[in-house]
Amino acid sequence: MSTYGTLKNVLKVIYAPRKVFNEIIQNPKYIGPTLIMVLFIAANTGFGYILASKSYYEQTLPSGASPQKDEWTESRSWWTSNATISESNDSLSGDYYGNKSIEFSMVNDKQILMRLNFTEPIKCSGVEGYENVSFRIKMIYPNTTELSNAILYLFSTQVANFSYNLPKQSLSSNNIVWNNFTIDLGNGWIKNGNADWSNITSLMYDFTWSENANLTIRLDGLFFRGIFKSGIEETGISSILLSYSLTALMQFVIIWVLLGGLIFIMSKGFGGKILWKPMFIVVGFVLITLFMQMMINVVLSANLPNLYYPLEWRGGVTGEDQSVLNKLSENTWLASQISSFVNIAVMVWTISLCAIATRLLAEFSWSKSFLVATVAYFVTMMAQSFLLGF
């Protein structure tokens, strides 16, 4: 069979399946299913590329994805202070944040200074500069004592800095709740001296109370953030293309072998006079439905807006990741709805084609053919989900 004839048969599965199945049974060749498999792999790879190019992931400094997690609040060695510094097991529960916080404690005093010197200057301006600084903090002090000043400093030199007044109402004494701060860099800051956003060398907190007391501060999850990179930039185009190609190959082969094998075994069990090769090749042609479904997904993904995944999405703190997912769902709602309907349509279409093939190959009644096709399809889908995780 010529390449043109093979392609023609592939297309005829869509609009004249019974007729083309009869032709394939008479002259079964693997080239048709192989062509469909190649088309499916190409479509799935294109889908992965488009989705990766539209998905943007927030980058942080330090990277909580590294073994050191949020290293600035994992080890007290980073900090200097007028208070006693220790590492506390009271920390955020998210995977991105490690399992410690830094505790600063003072007895009978009214000021705590906490300073962190960076190993390299941090750029907080321009296209590649960080746009935010975020941290979690707990303040533990007597309710009778008033917090009079709460200032965050970012230094360019030992003297020149930017200062930001933290909202004191969000820093009331509470040994249970972590107060979450995400502060824009550049807005609301006071410039002192010749400070430069492109050269931030250290950070300092200055907390002052109205009178002496026993004071404790715990700090966790300190990150510079605000830079977003696409999945292609973050992972690399070759890795993405290889991953989606291999996944598509495994998916197609698993479905082809399992679906074909189950139809063959069940047909034999019901007494059908069925041959392996023509049945297996016809089932390969049936999987044109996978290619059509993936092409629809390619079109849907191409029309999605850019999708942004902030730190909270990968941070792992209960509730925060769900809030991000809810927002993402709003942006992808229409595509998700269409995709759901397409999944149902493809399921019905695939089962129908398998029933036609079973009837022709095993010479069963329509009811028995649909029974074999339906059971084989759902068992195959469950096995695929177990083997591939989707």
C-alpha positions, -999 to +999 in steps of 0.1 A: +000+000+000+013+034-010+018+063+015-011+081-001-033+050+003-023+046+039-031+082+046-064+078+028-073+048+050-064+067+081-088+096+071-115+071+061-116+058+097-132+091+106-161+091+081-163+055+068-149+031+094-169+000+085-157+002+049-121+009+056-119-018+084-131-044+058-102-032+035-077-034+063-088-069+074-081-081+039-047-066+037-034-057+073-003-036+073+014-019+103+023+012+084-012+028+091-011+025+129+026+036+129+016+067+110-012+074+135+013+069+163+038+094+148+010+119+143-001+115+179+034+119+192+038+151+171+005+165+183+012+157+220+047+173+217+032+204+202+007+206+230+034+203+256+055+230+239+025+255+237+015+248+273+051+252+286+054+285+266+022+299+283+030+287+318+052+310+339+067+300+372+079+324+399+116+323+406+128+330+442+161+338+459+170+316+475+153+288+456+131+267+479+133+240+453+170+235+462+181+211+490+188+242+512+152+253+508+148+289+523+183+288+536+183+323+550+158+311+577+171+276+581+205+285+597+213+312+623+248+316+608+234+340+582+223+365+609+237+391+633+216+407+660+216+424+694+193+395+705+199+359+711+197+339+679+185+303+677+169+279+652+133+270+661+113+240+650+083+262+648+082+267+611+059+268+580+045+235+570+051+239+533+077+218+514+093+249+499+102+263+533+123+237+550+116+227+586+131+255+607+127+292+615+151+317+630+142+329+665+154+362+680+148+366+717+155+394+742+150+396+779+139+429+795+146+451+765+127+472+739+145+468+706+155+439+684+178+444+654+182+415+629+206+418+600+214+395+571+243+401+548+241+385+513+270+366+498+264+385+465+245+417+456+209+413+446+194+431+417+160+446+424+155+467+393+152+463+355+138+434+335+158+407+354+155+423+388+134+409+417+102+428+423+091+417+457+104+406+491+083+382+512+086+367+546+066+352+574+069+364+610+056+358+645+058+384+672+056+372+708+055+400+735+033+412+764-001+426+753+005+454+776+035+465+756+030+486+724+051+481+692+062+516+683+083+510+653+087+482+627+111+490+599+126+469+571+158+482+556+175+471+524+212+483+522+233+491+492+263+500+513+269+499+551+250+532+553+229+539+522+196+521+523+159+519+515+135+518+544+099+505+546+075+509+575+058+476+582+021+479+592+022+476+630-015+464+631-003+432+613+024+425+640+003+420+671+015+394+696+005+359+684+024+327+689+002+307+666-004+326+634+024+334+609+019+369+595+025+369+558+042+399+541+048+404+504+062+439+498+068+456+464+103+468+459+103+504+449+068+514+460+064+530+495+101+529+503+122+558+516+156+563+500+184+572+524+217+583+508+228+570+474+210+536+477+207+517+445+180+490+438+204+472+414+229+466+443+212+453+475+239+438+498+221+433+531+187+434+548+178+445+584+147+445+606+143+471+633+116+465+659+111+488+688+086+487+717+074+514+740+089+498+771+112+470+782+097+435+780+106+399+772+105+398+734+106+370+708+105+371+670+104+341+647+112+346+610+106+321+582+102+320+544+123+350+535+126+353+497+132+378+470+107+371+442+087+385+413+106+371+384+086+347+362+101+323+337+082+302+312+083+264+315+106+264+284+131+288+301+129+269+334+131+234+321+146+237+286+130+231+253+148+198+246+137+184+280+101+193+274+100+180+238+117+147+249+094+143+279+061+148+260+073+127+231+082+097+253+050+101+273+030+101+240+049+070+228+043+051+260+006+061+261-001+051+225+018+017+229+001+009+262-034+017+249-028-001+216-014-033+232-039-035+261-070-025+241-061-049+213-051-077+237-083-074+257-106-074+227-087-104+213-089-124+246-125-115+253-136-123+217-118-157+219-135-163+253-169-157+237-161-181+209-152-156+182-131-167+152-107-138+154-071-135+142-045-115+161-027-095+134-058-080+116-075-073+149-043-056+163-039-035+132-075-024+131-073-014+167-042+007+158-064+025+132-091+030+158-066+051+178-069+079+153-093+092+180-063+099+203-047+120+176-080+140+170-084+146+207-049+158+210-053+182+180-083+197+198-062+201+229-035+218+208-061+244+196-074+249+231-040+254+246-030+279+218-059+301+228-052+301+265-039+333+282-005+332+299-008+312+331+012+325+361+022+301+390+035+322+420+055+310+449+022+301+468+014+275+442+046+254+449+050+265+485+028+238+499+012+259+527-024+246+532-049+267+514-025+289+496-019+265+467-057+260+463-063+298+460-038+299+431-054+269+415-088+285+418-076+316+400-060+295+373-092+276+369-110+308+362-086+315+333-089+280+319-126+274+326-138+275+290-110+253+277-115+228+306-153+226+298-147+220+261-120+194+269-144+175+292-170+173+265-143+162+240-132+135+264-167+121+266-171+123+228-138+105+222-147+078+247-180+071+229-163+073+195-135+049+204-158+024+219-180+026+188-151+020+165-139-009+186-174-024+185-175-021+147-141-038+145-151-066+169-183-072+149-164-075+117-135-096+131-154-119+155-188-119+137-206-111+169-240-094+174-240-057+180-248-061+217-219-085+223-196-064+202-204-033+223-200-053+255-165-064+245-155-030+233-168-012+264-152-035+289-119-035+270-118+002+268-125+010+305-101-017+317-074-002+293-080+033+306-077+022+342-045+003+334-031+034+317-040+055+346-022+031+370+009+028+347+013+064+336-005+083+364-031+101+342 
